Amino acid sequence: MRLRTLLPILRNFLAAFIALVAGMMVLSGLGVHVGPLIAGAGVFGVAIGFGSLGATSSLHRVPFRFLVIIRLITAFAAPR
């Protein structure tokens, strides 16, 4: 069951990686310096990471808030 779930993810990751490496090889063959492209991708990844930090830091609070709301609803809706 797990293999059936993970295999498409692994296959897509591998296909994207092969396409990226092939693209870099083609660009390198055409005379484009790929080092700055790789460095730019790293800087872009760090920027995305810092940008999403604020969004993901509050995710652990969502289940707690949901449980508090459910508790309040059940406390006031319970028959007395």
Secondary structure, 3 states (H helix, E strand, C coil): CHHHHHHHHHHHHHHHHHHHHHHHHHHHHCCCCCHHHHHHHHHHHHHHHHHHHHHHHCCCHHHHHHHHHHHHHHHHHCCC
